[in-house]
Amino acid sequence: MTFLWGASISSHQVEGGVENDWTRWERRNADEWAQPGLLGRARRALGQANPPSAAADPSNYISGQATDHFNRYEEDADLAAEMGLNALRFSLEWSRLQPTEGELDADAVAHYREKIRALRDRGIEPVVTVWHYAHPQWFVDDYGWHHSLAPAKFHDYARRVHDALGDLVTYWITMNEPSAYVRASYVFGGFPPAQTKLWQAPRAWRNLVRGHRRAFDALHTTDNLVGVSLAAGSFEPYTDNALNRKLAWLLRYVEHDGFLQALLPDLDFIGINYYVEYEVDVLGRNLLNGSKPRSDMGWPLSPSGLEALCTRLAAYDLPLLVTEHGLADSDDEHRGWYIRESIEAIERARAAGAPVNGYLHWSLTDNFEWDKGFWPRFGLAAVDYDDHTRTLRDSTSVYADIIDSRDWDATWQPSGNGATAQE
């Protein structure tokens, strides 16, 4: 089978014109995000983030029409084809498909069928995420992931989605970064529904596990593959001693291994969302790799972390797919070398036996970056938010040349052994 060379987007971040729990959250918090308090300013300084003046404007934090992808999906499919991509990961907007509990909206189903066909007509494989952070307001108001009925409601949604779109989809992803969602929504309160009653976090975690398993049953057939995308930072000891190794193991477990192990064996592949390598130390030295180049978000740029992560996750003996990897880089200063060196890191991991079967860069176009708003520029294509025109960045040619120069194979058959990554 063909190695997937592609990019990723998510519905709330690009489609525009939606009403969900996040649009309500934006309206409540835009003023505060624009004028962060002392703690918010300290976080920016510690992360060495570099927000422009637009970050002080509350309108930056209102998604509105986003990139108008809902109306421009064919234009974006053309961009992907022009780059030489053969895959696009995108998510379904739950609030658009199921604005009220029960049946799916027929117009929304028709839209996503047209979008998938538009991709296939251009030789682009759709990789479809069922849920990427945003929810219908009825789900959050009446249930939420801490509610005992949440897995059943998600199963119902996934079953209806499969009935409506399953004939067009080979690669399904049930959820995006469920463990990160629990931390952001139930521990730190930075995402809706901001349930910071800590006893609800374990409930939400367990229900997300159950939700994935039930969605897996609804989506899985002999003709498709079903996985999950995990937030997966790379945690390596700053110095090699027993305490640092144990700390790295613990952080990996909290970040991704714990959730991943709970899902087995209901996985056909593992999706990896990699952005940051942490060199961990019980004494706090070299926090966030201070000497490395950084993105506009203040994240250190470390291709070696992706290699280490892919090599480590190979222990699960399941196909791997890099479902997100990228950087906020408004000047396009680092994106080219970072893509090149990161793919070379994947090449080394593959040579060492890691079954990496695809690389999907985040993101195809600039997008609305959740509580950061529009200012972070992650796109292979720049978006002018005044008129929504797209312009390919110079670094796109680097990615296109890499794709053209590599004829990698892919093996998507999981062994089913379900091994566990070791310390």
N, C-alpha and C positions, 0 to 999 in steps of 0.2 A: 504494500500500500504506500501511498505517497506521504512524505513528510509534509506537515502543515506549516506553511509560511504565511503568517497573517498578522492581523491586528485585532484589538478588542475595543468595544464601546459598551455602555450600558444605557438602558432606556431613559431613566430619569435624567441622566447627565447630558443627553443629546437630543431627545425627541422633542421636548417642549410641549406646552399646552396640556399638561396633565394636572389632575387634582388628586393628591395622595397624602400620606402622613408627612412626607418630606416638604411638600409645598406649604402645608400648614406650619410646620416647624420653622421654615425659612422666614415666614412672615412674623413669627413670634420672636425670632432671635436676630434678625438682620442688623438692627441698631446696635445690639451688644457686640456682635462679631466685628462690626465696623470700628467700634471704639473699645478694644479689649481692655480689661482692667489690668492691674499690676501682674496678676498671675499669667494672663494671656500674653502680655508683653515679655515677661520672663521666659515663657515657653518659646516665643519667637527668637529671642536672643540666644537662648541655650541651643536651639536647633540651627542657629545661624540662617534662618529663613530670610528671604529677600523680597518681601511683598512690595509692589509698586504703590503709588499714591491711590490708585483705584481701590485698594483694599480698605481704605477709610470711608468709602461710599457705601451706604446700606444697600443700594441697588445692585452692587456686586454680588450680593448673597441671595438674590431672588432669581430662581432658575428661569421663570417666564417661558420664552420660546427656546431657551437653551441654544442649540445650533440649528434648530428647525429641521433636524434629521427626519422627523416624521414625514415632512413634505419633500425632503431632498434625498431620500434614501437611494434613489437611482443615481443621483449625482455622486454620492459617496461610494456607491458600488463601482462607478466608473473610476473614481480615484484609486480604489483598491486594485482594480484591474490594471490601471496605468502603472502602478508600482510593481506589478508582477506578483501580487499576493494570490494565494489559492485558498485562503480561509479568512473568515471574519467571525469573530465571536461577538454576539450581541445578546442582550437580555430582553425578555418579554416584560412589558409593563403590566403588572398584575392589576393595578387600578383601572387600566384601560380595558383589559380583557374581562374583568369581573368587577365592574363598578358597584354592583350590589351583590349580596351573597346569592349564589345559585348559578344559573346558566351564564355561559360566556356571551359577550356582546358580539353579534354577528358581523358588524362593520369592522370591529377590531380584529376578529379572526380573518376576515377577508384581507385586511391590510397586511397582516403578518404573512399570509400565504403569498400575496403579491411580492412582498419584500424578499422572501426566501426564493421565489422563482427568479426574481431579478438577479440575485446573487448567483444562482445556479446557471442562469443564461450566460453569465460572464466567467464561468469556470471557477467560481468561488464557493467553497464548502461552508455552509452555515454551521457554526458551533453555538448552540442555543442554551442560554442560561434561563432557568425557569424563574428564579428569584434573585435579584441583586439589590438588596437593602430596602427598597421602597415597597410600601404596602398600600392596599386600599384603606381608606379611613375606617370603614366598617370593621376590618379585621383588627386594627389596633384598638378601636373604641370598645368592641364587644369581646375581644379575645386577647390578642397579643401572644408572643411566644412563651410567656410564662403560664398561659392558660392550659388546662388539661385537654381541651378540645383543639388546640392549635394544630397538632399533627394531622388530625382528621380533616380539618379545613384545608390544610396544605395538600393533603392527598387528593381531596376532591378537586382542587384547582389543577393539580398535575394530571389527574386522570382526564379531565375535560380538555386540557391543553394537548395531551397525547392524542385524544380522539379527533381533535380539530386539525392538528399539524403533523402528527406522527408519520404520515406517509411521505413527508418531505424532509425529515430530519434523521441524520445518522448519529450525530454526536450531541448528547444532552448533558448539561450540567445542572444539577438540582439546585445548588445554592452557591452564593458567593461569600466567602470568608465568614462562615457562621461563628467561629470562635471570636473573631475580631468584633463581630456585631454584638455578641453578648457583653464583651468588655465595654464597648462604646455606649451601649444602650442601658445596660443593667448594673454596671460597676461605676463608670465614670460619668454617665449621664450626658454625654456629648451628642448622642444621636437620639431621635425619638424611639420609644416613648419616654426616655429618661426615667426609667424605673430604678432608682438607686437604693431600693430596699434589697440589701445584699442577698437575702434568702431567696429572692426571685431569680437571681442569676443562675444557680444550679438547676432550677426548674426549666428556665429557658434553654439552657445548654442541653439538658436531657430531651426536651421536646424538639429541639433542632435535630438531634440524632434520630429520634423517632420519625420526625418529618422527612428527613432524607431517606430513611429506610422505606417508608410508605410511598414516597414519590418514586424511589427506585423500582418498586413493584409495579407502579402505574406506568412507568415509562419504558421499562426494559422489555425488549423482544429479542428474537434471534437475529434481527436485522439492524440493531443499533447498539450503541455503547453509552453507558451512563456513568458519569463521574461527579466530582465535587471540586470546586476551586477553593483552596485554602490560603489564607494569609500566611506566608512562610518566610519570615526573616531567617537569615543564616546566623546561628549562634555558635561561635568558636571561642575556645579559651584564649585569653590574651597571653598568658604564660601557661605552660603545660604542667599543671599540678592538680592534685586530687580535688581540691575545693573548686577550682575553676572548671574542671571537667564536670563535676556534679552540678554546678550552677548552670553551665551550658545545657546539660541534659534537662534540667528542670525547666528552663525557659523554652526549650524546644517542645517539651511536653505541653506546657501551657499554650504555646503559640499554635501548634499544629498536631503534634503526635498524639496527644490525648484524644482529640476529636477523631483523628484518622483511625486510630485503633478501635474506637467505639463503632465506627461504620462498617468495619470488616465483618463478613465478606461481601457486603452489598456495594461493591465498587468494581467497575470495569477499568477505570483509569484514575489517576490522581492529577488534578490541576494545581499548578504552582503559581502563586502570585508573589513574585520576589521584587523587593525594592531596596532593602537595607540589610547590610551585614553588621552584626554586633560582635565586637571582640570583648567578651565579658570577663570581668575580673572582680573578685570579692572585695578588693580594695578600691574599686571604681576608677582605675587608671584607664586612660585612652578611651574614654566614653565616646561612643559613636565614631570611632576611627577619626579623630580630629585632624589628622594630617592629610586625609584624602580629599580630592576635589568634591565639591558638593553641588547639588541641584539647587534651583531657586527655592525649593521647599526646605533646604538645609540638610537634605539626606546625603550621606556619603556615597560616592559612586564606586562600587566595588564589584567588578565582574567575577573575581575569585570567589565571592560568596555564593554566586549562582552555581558555580562548578561544585563547591562543597555541598550545597544543598541537594543538587541533583544526584550526586554520588551517594549521599547519605540516604535519600529517599528511595534509591534503587533497592535498598534492603527489603522493601515491601513487596518486591517482585511483581509489580503492576506497571503497566505502561504509564509514562509520565508525559504531561503536556504543560509547557510553560504558558499559562493562560493570561498572565499579565507580567510585564516587565518594562519599565521605562523611567522617565524623569521629566520634571518640570524644568524647561530650558527655553525661556522666551527668546534669547538671542541665538539659539541653535548652536551654541558654542561647544557643547559636550556630546550632543546626541549621536553624531556620526561615529566617533571613536568608541563611545560607550556601547553602541549596538555591535560594532565590529568585534570589540574585545569580549563582549558577553557571549556572542555566538562562538567565538573561539573557545571560550570556557565551556560551553555546551559540547563543542566538538571533543574536547579533552574528556569530559564526563562520559560521552558516548563511547569513546575509545576505551575507557575503563569499565564499560559494561552497563552504564546507566541507560535504560530504555526510553530516552527522550524522543518523542515522536512529533513534536511540533513546537513552534515558537510564535506566540501572538503578542505583538508589541502593544503596550498601552501608551497612547491610543491612536486610533486612525486619524481623528481630528482633535483639535482643542475641544474642551468640554467643561461642564459645570462640575467643579471638584468639591461637592458636598458642602461642608461648613467653611471651606476656604473660598467658595464661590468661583468666579470666572478668571481670577488673576493667574493661577498656575497654568502654564502652557505645556501640556503633555503631547500635543498632536504631531504626527508625521505631517499633517496638513494644518496650516494656520487658519484660524477663522476670524474674520472681521465681524465683530458682534453688532456693528451698526447695520450691515446689509447681509450678513451671513455668507459672504463669498468665501471660498476656500482657495488656498494657495499652497502648493507643495513646498515644503522646506527643503533646503539644499541637502540636508542629511538623508532625505528620502533616497537619493541616488546611491548612497552608501549601502543602504538596506537592499535596494534593487540589485546592485552588483553582487552582493553576497548571495542572494537567492539565485541569481543567474549562474553563479560559479559553483554551487553545491547541488549535487544530485543525491540527496540522502534518502535512504529507504526508511520505512517505518513498520513496526510489527505491533499490531494493536491487540493481539490475543493475550489476555492476562493468564498467568499460570494458575491463579487461584490458591496459591500457597499462603498468601496473607501473612507474610513475615512481619517482624517488628523491627523498626530501626533501633540500633543499639547505641549505647553511650559511647 
